[in-house]
Amino acid sequence: MKAAMIIPGPQGGHLEIREIPRPTPGPGQVVVQVMASGLNRGELIRVGEAKSGGPILAGIEFAGIVSQVGPDVHSVREGDRVTGHGWGGQSEYVLAEARALIPIPATLSWVEAAAFPNVFISAHDALVTNGEFHSGQSVLVNAATGGMGLAAVQLAAQLGASQVIATSRSAAKLARLREYGATHTIDAWQSDTVQAVKDATDGRGVDVIIDSLGGAVFDTNLKCLAVRGRLVIIARMSGVDTAQVDIKHMWVNRLKLVGTTFRTRTEEERLALIEACARDVLTLLRENRLKMPVDRLFALDDIAQAHAYMATNQHFGKIVLAVHKSVMAAAAPITMSQTATKELA
């Protein structure tokens, strides 16, 4: 089968499409014929960090058709349409744990289904499990126009947030966020974020912050939190990995600081958070109350170009790879912005 591989090198890895054997499922496992696969920023980081070792399968999410079922699997059958979470999704066939699969509602296309798993599972874990969010509380989502941010905005809105405040450095992208559930938007270039958050919450601050930026906004985040607020850090897109902490401010306001990632989770923890997301989110997905815009669709053979486009930070929503040729042929035209086109030229 054809598979996207990360090939390590002394200066960081690069991507290649290679022919490798098709996997065989073991107990509790399933082989899925992949139709489409979402692209995520963590995959760019993983390519850059691959400096030693052997080739690594690429991709963390996928949508496709169950091709083969291993022993002791009763939750899915051959022919089922599923989306799932697991490494190696940017291949024609992927080996996955049956517990990591979620049924695809009939209303979703392959491209839409491929854009769902990683961002909504991660956003649910950040907001509900780690952020301890409850209906009626307020939420701030930083870098809200990427896949993870848009998922967090929508989940907060659908689960009953009193205010959903979203930040971005693009005024054009901010204008689109209200249709996804944001009640307030903040241009991070032009505005005093702390003051804007205080104004939106009558001076109280927010209960939960979902942050993808990291050290560059750490102090700002702390100042935006209400008493007993929770800051959940899911990425470090700003490139700043250190920050100073005002211990007195955290102490007086009884704040919680939480980091979350798949990297240090056990396999059982990973599967449990996928199942938790499915319990809370699948009904919303079936009822078309969640949507993830797909900014652009690339063929699997063009994965390097897809990575390059993501690195421009011009996309709104998700970038998806068409793994099966029928997906590219059937998809409506999805084009990049003129700005992104110029940057890639």
N, C-alpha and C positions, 0 to 999 in steps of 0.2 A: 504494500500500500504506500501511498504518498503521504509524507509527514514533514511538517516544519520542524527543523532542529536548530537548537542553539549550539554553535560550535565554539568552545572556549579558545581564547588566545591571550598572549601576554599583555596586550593592551585592552583587553575586554573581548567579549564574544561577538560573533556575527551570525546571521541567519542563513540557512540553506534548506532547500526542499530536497529530501532524500527518499529513496525507496527502502522500506524496512518491512519485516514480517508483520502480518496481521496478528493482533493479540488473541489469546484464548482465555475465556473466563474461568476463574476458579470459584470456590464456594462463596456465595454472597455477592458475586460479581456479574457484570453484564458487559457485553460489547455493543457499542452503539455506532451505527453508520452515521457519520457526521455530515450534516447538510450545511451548517453555518457555525461560525465561532466568533465570539466577541473578542475585541482587543482591549487590554487594560494597561494602565501606566506602569503597574508593577512589573509587567513583562519587559518593558523597555529597560527598567532598572536591572532586571535579572540578566538580560543580554549584556549590559555594560559591566556587570560584576563577574561574569563568567571568564575567569582568567586561568583556570586549570581544570583538570579532569576530562572526562569523556563527553561526547555529545549528549544533549538534554532535549527531551521532547518539549515543544513550546505550546502554550495555551492553557488557560485555567477554566474555560467555560465553553459550552457547546450546546447545540440543539440538533436532534436527529431521530433516527428510527432504531429501535431495539433490534439488533441483528442476531444476537446469540445470548442465551441465558445460562448462567452457571448453576451448579447444585445449590439447593436450599434457597432459591430465589422465588418468592411468591407474589411480590408486590408489582412486578411488571411482566409482560409477555412479549414474545417476538412480534414485531409489527407495531408496538406502541410508539406514539410520538412523545418524546421526552426532551427536557432540557436538563442540564446537569452541571455539576462543579467537580473538577478534577484535572490533574495535570495531563497534558497531551491532547487537549481538545482541538488543536490546529492540525489535525490529521484526518485521513479519510475514514479511519475507524479508531475509536478510543475505548480503552478498558476503564470501567468505572465501578465503584461500589453501588449496589442497587439502592442503598439508603441515600445516596447523593443525587438521585434522579427525582425530577418533579414533572408530573404530567403537563403537557402543553394544552391549554384551552383551544378549542377548534377555531376560535376567532383570530389566533395569532399566526402570522407567517413564520417561516423559518428564520428570517432575518430578525424579526421582532423577538422571537423566543431566544435567539442566541445573545441578544443584548441584555437579557434579564438576570441570569443567575448571580454572577459575581457581585455586581453592584447592589442588588437588592438584598442578598444574603449579608453582605458586609454592612450595609446601611442599617438593616434590622438588628444585627448584632451590636452595632455601635449605639443606636438610639434606644432600643428596648432592653437588651441584656446588660450592656455596660453603662448606658446613660440613664437607666432606671426611669425611663419616660412614662408618664401617665397622662391620660386625656385631661385637657385644661391647662397643661403646662406650656411654657414658651420655649422655642428652639431657635438657635442661630446656626446656620450652615455656611461655612466658609468655602470659597471656590465652588460655588453652587451650580455652575453650568457644565461641569463634567459629568460623566456617568454616575459616579458615587454621590456627588452633590445633588444631582437631580433626583436620585433615588431617595436620599434622605429628606429632601424637601417634600416629596410626594407622600412618603410614609408618615412624616410628622403631620401633614395636613389631613390625611385620611384617618389617622389614629386619634384625631381630635385636639391638636395643638391650638392654644389660644392665639398665639402669634407664631408665624414662620418667617424668620428674617433671613434673607439670603444676600451674600456678598459676591462680587466679581470685580475684576478690573476692566471689564468690557461693558460700556454703556449699552451697546447694541444687544449683547446677550442678556443683560439685566432686564431689558424691556420684554423679553419672552418668558420670564420666570413666573409671572403671576398666573399664567394659564396652567402651571404645574402645581400651584398651591401656595406660593409665597404671598404673604400679606404685606410685607415690607421688603424693599431692596436697597442695598447700599453699594454705591460705587466706591470701591476701596482706594481708588486713586484720588478721588475728589473730596471724600467725606471724612469727618472725624468719626470713626466707627463706634467708639465708646459712646459719644454723645448721641449718635443716631440710634443706637440700641436703647439707651436710657429714654430717649424721646418716644420710641415705639412702645416701651413698657412702663410708661408713667414713672420713670426713675428707678424702677425696681431691678432691672437687669433680667437676663434670661435664665431659665432653669437648666437647660442643656445646650452645650455647644458641640457640634460635630465639625472637627477641624482637619483639613487635609494639607495645611500649609506648614505647620511646625513652628520652629524657633522664632521666625521673623515676626509672628503675631502672638507669641505666647503671652507677653505682658498685657497686650490689648485684650486677649481672650479672658484673662483673669479679671480684668476690670469690667468686663461685660456681664459677668455672672452675678446672679442674685444670691442671697444667702442660701446656703446648702446647694448651690449650683454644681453641675458636673461638667467637666471638660474632657471630652473623649477625642484623643488624637489617633487618626487612622492613616495618616501619611505625612510626608515631610517635603511637599512639593516646592517650598520656598528655598530648599537647599541649605537652610540654616538649622543645624542639629543641636545647638546649645542655647540656653536662655537662663536668665537669673530669675529666681523665685522670691517674691516678697512673702516670707513665711508668716509674718504678722497678718497680712491681708488674707492668706489662706486660712489661718487659724481663727481669726475673728469671724469670718464669713462661713466657716465650716465647709470649705470647698473640697471637692473630690477631683483628682486628676487620674485619668485612666488611659493607658495605651492599649491598642488592640490590633492584632495581626493574625494571619493564618500561620505564619512561619514557626511560631513557638507553641502551637497547639498540637495536642495529640490527635491521632486519627479519630478516636472516639469523640473528642471535643469538636472536631471539624464536622463530623456527621451529625452531631446533636444540634449544632447551630443551623445547619441546612434544614433539618427537620423542623426546628422552631420557626424559621422563616416561612416554610411551607404552610405550617399551621395558621399563621397570622395573615399571610399575604396571598395565598392561592385564591381565596374567595374574591379578594379585591381585583386580582388579575382576571379572573373569569368574568367579573362584572364590568370589565373595561374601565375600572377606576384608577388604574395605574397605566402609564405609558412611558416609553423610553424612546425619544427621538433618535433616529439613526442618521448621523451626519453624512457618512459616506460608506459605500460598500466596495471592497477590494476583492479581487480573486486571490485564492490562496497563493498562487505563484507570485503575486505582487506583495507579499507580506513585508518585504523590506521597505517598499514605498509607503505601506500603511503605517509602519513604525515612524518613518520620516515625517509623515503628515501629523501624526499624534504629537511629535516633538515640537511642532510649530505652535501648539496650544490654540489653534484657531477653531477647533471643532466645538460643537454644541451637542451634548449627549454622547452617543456611542459611535465607535468605528467598528465595522463588522467585516469578517472575511467570509466570502462565499467559498466553501470547501467543495461542495458538489456543483458541477457546472450548470445544472438546471436552475440553481438558485440565482446565479448571476443573470441568466437568460430571462427569468421570470420577474425579477425585481424591477420596480419602477425606478426611473433614473434618480440617482442620489449624487449630487455634485458638490464639490468643495467650493468654498468662497473664493472670490477673485484674489483676495489677500493671500490666502493659503496657496493658491496656484502660483502666484508670483514668488512666494518664499521657497517653493519646491523647485522652481524653474532653474 
